[in-house]
């Protein structure tokens, strides 16, 4: 339960957010300004009654001091703001010129050949300014933010993190700095380490929830933290979106068996996961309250695609097109609609259009790779997935897509490496371990294949029981604990995976273990009573196990 904010604390927070809207707008950071305005607008009405007038007056009085936590001279404020605007304009001009030089998507100049030629000059001027202002108290945090952006573009990520943290300490309400820092965090351990260096305020809590969602960490603790924040901002669309994305990343209690020919997003024949239904409900509510908000609608369209909701996806595509057809989110929604209708060429056109608008739009690269896979254009699919990985190394879908494509090409060693990267990012998903086990079997590493399939069983058993599966390498506590549970009949197991393990043991010459896993397969398919009654049939199947036929379901 979150503690209610006092009247003074509420007024101070409203003032800070109002100042943030003004400060970010003055520096052309419109995304950060919109985020702050959205948070400000989501205060409960009862908290705002009688305070808006005083808060507005206080915000207007403090405009000359926006961006710093303390009083500064007007000349220094103007100097830093002017320098930021000049350098930021150069940076944006360089980005625009780079996109123009890159020409067409997946063309010969695309993919890192063209660079932002303004970065070197901007970097030099910022270094000169920081050398001439060694006292950090003189800084307002905006130049540190820009310097971090330049360092991140130059692949100097370690230093970029330090400067983003420094910027956040100087001014905490620039959401762009928090987002850039989140983009550089690759693991939960790294997030824990960086969190210790951040100020203890509301923005840090929101950042932690957002970064966990980006890292696909969706456990009860994160939901509880989000509950506490939403008590202060019950109507905030951004926080509701984070909740929906947390449910979206869980993807239900059961994963379909790995199928090399089927992209990760395409599993229409499987039952709709309950977590998808929760995410879909939240997005539907958001669309009713704010139909012109296009943020994260690409994820909503993915959910509707998987659920096979063609009418809803058609309505969403029409609404997004009427709102702003030149937003990448709109193009992805329309592309998903055409993909659901199996018009893959049209889907690719819209995904390419999204990337023309924003080459860093991650979901468009991944989805375009899926479409090229459907069209049997493996070269373009591989290149699309690689670009998705370049944009975000944490995107397990892109790593998984690369593995699928190489598996289709029968290049199993390459596929295995990419599947292992996907499994490392998505260790609680049985499908990832299924893919790893399949490739281990293909390359003849049968013991490793058995351990991978057991890992798939283990994480599936933990997830079925509603328990977070612990991490660890092959043969760790995870498999040992789960195996003890399923041998006692305490866990529901995937019979397809059990059958694969039985086949591997048979290939290794261990018929006793093979027969045991055949019996487990029958136990899962028929139930304990069916196995006892069909003892003769069970033993006959075990004896004939060298045959490749699959025992029929009864």
Secondary structure as UniProt FT lines:
FT   HELIX           7..26
FT   TURN            27..28
FT   HELIX           30..41
FT   HELIX           45..48
FT   TURN            49..51
FT   HELIX           52..61
FT   HELIX           63..65
FT   TURN            66..67
FT   HELIX           74..102
FT   TURN            105..106
FT   TURN            108..113
FT   TURN            117..118
FT   HELIX           119..132
FT   HELIX           136..138
FT   HELIX           142..153
FT   TURN            154..155
FT   HELIX           157..170
FT   TURN            172..173
FT   HELIX           175..183
FT   HELIX           188..195
FT   TURN            196..197
FT   HELIX           202..214
FT   TURN            215..216
FT   HELIX           220..232
FT   TURN            234..235
FT   HELIX           237..250
FT   TURN            260..261
FT   TURN            264..265
FT   TURN            268..269
FT   HELIX           274..289
FT   TURN            291..292
FT   TURN            295..296
FT   HELIX           297..307
FT   HELIX           310..323
FT   TURN            325..326
FT   HELIX           328..340
FT   TURN            341..342
FT   HELIX           344..357
FT   TURN            359..360
FT   HELIX           362..374
FT   TURN            375..376
FT   HELIX           378..391
FT   TURN            393..394
FT   HELIX           396..408
FT   TURN            409..410
FT   HELIX           412..425
FT   TURN            427..428
FT   HELIX           430..442
FT   TURN            443..444
FT   HELIX           446..464
FT   TURN            465..466
FT   TURN            474..475
FT   HELIX           477..487
FT   TURN            488..489
FT   HELIX           495..507
FT   TURN            508..509
FT   HELIX           511..533
FT   HELIX           535..543
FT   TURN            544..546
//
